[in-house]
Amino acid sequence: MDNREKLEKMDRALRLLEDLKNSQVALIEKSSQLQLDAMEFNFSNMEKNMGDLYSRYNDSLDMLNEELERFEIRRNKFERENGLDKPEE
């Protein structure tokens, strides 16, 4: 695989990480809403479980954000070091 192909695979991986991040945000929003609903319904078990899920999803989002930032830095460095940030001739 040449450097251009490797960069394209890295871009694909970035898009997948962004997609995971967006999915994680949606899970956080949904678990938060369900926790609020459980409070209204007076379902204490569901309220606790949704709160736990919210915390886990939030921790996962933090981890994803860190990985996304780390990978993007490495991808950009690879692009610069291999002269792929210049237009193709």
C-alpha positions as CSV (number, residue, x, y, z in Angstrom):
1,M,0.0,0.0,0.0
2,D,1.4,3.4,-0.9
3,N,1.3,6.5,1.2
4,R,-1.7,8.0,-0.6
5,E,-3.7,4.8,0.0
6,K,-2.6,4.7,3.6
7,L,-3.8,8.3,4.1
8,E,-7.1,7.4,2.5
9,K,-7.5,4.5,5.0
10,M,-6.7,6.9,7.8
11,D,-9.3,9.3,6.6
12,R,-11.8,6.4,6.5
13,A,-10.8,5.6,10.1
14,L,-11.4,9.2,11.1
15,R,-14.9,9.1,9.6
16,L,-15.6,5.9,11.5
17,L,-14.4,7.5,14.8
18,E,-16.6,10.5,14.1
19,D,-19.6,8.2,13.4
20,L,-18.9,6.4,16.7
21,K,-18.7,9.7,18.5
22,N,-22.1,10.8,17.0
23,S,-23.6,7.5,18.0
24,Q,-22.3,7.9,21.5
25,V,-23.7,11.4,21.8
26,A,-27.1,10.0,20.7
27,L,-26.9,7.2,23.4
28,I,-26.1,9.8,26.1
29,E,-29.1,12.0,25.0
30,K,-31.4,9.0,25.0
31,S,-30.3,7.6,28.3
32,S,-30.6,11.0,29.9
33,Q,-34.2,11.4,28.5
34,L,-35.1,7.9,29.8
35,Q,-33.7,8.7,33.2
36,L,-35.9,11.8,33.3
37,D,-38.9,9.8,32.2
38,A,-38.3,7.2,34.9
39,M,-38.3,10.0,37.5
40,E,-41.7,11.1,36.3
41,F,-43.0,7.5,36.3
42,N,-41.4,6.9,39.7
43,F,-39.5,3.9,38.4
44,S,-36.5,4.0,40.7
45,N,-34.7,0.9,39.2
46,M,-35.0,2.3,35.7
47,E,-33.9,5.8,36.9
48,K,-30.8,4.3,38.5
49,N,-30.0,2.1,35.5
50,M,-30.3,4.9,33.0
51,G,-28.1,7.1,35.3
52,D,-25.5,4.3,35.3
53,L,-25.7,4.0,31.5
54,Y,-25.4,7.8,31.1
55,S,-22.2,7.7,33.1
56,R,-20.8,4.8,31.2
57,Y,-21.7,6.4,27.8
58,N,-20.2,9.7,28.9
59,D,-16.9,7.9,29.9
60,S,-16.9,6.2,26.5
61,L,-17.4,9.5,24.8
62,D,-14.4,11.0,26.7
63,M,-12.3,8.0,25.6
64,L,-13.5,8.4,22.0
65,N,-12.7,12.1,21.9
66,E,-9.2,11.4,23.2
67,E,-8.6,8.7,20.6
68,L,-10.0,10.9,17.8
69,E,-7.7,13.7,18.8
70,R,-4.7,11.4,19.0
71,F,-5.4,9.8,15.7
72,E,-6.0,13.0,13.9
73,I,-2.7,14.4,15.1
74,R,-0.9,11.2,13.8
75,R,-2.8,11.4,10.5
76,N,-1.9,15.0,10.0
77,K,1.7,14.3,10.8
78,F,1.8,11.4,8.4
79,E,0.3,13.6,5.7
80,R,2.9,16.4,6.2
81,E,5.9,14.0,6.5
82,N,5.0,12.3,3.3
83,G,4.2,15.5,1.4
84,L,0.6,14.5,0.9
85,D,-0.7,17.9,2.0
86,K,0.4,19.4,-1.3
87,P,-1.7,19.1,-4.5
88,E,-1.0,16.1,-6.7
89,E,0.8,16.9,-10.0
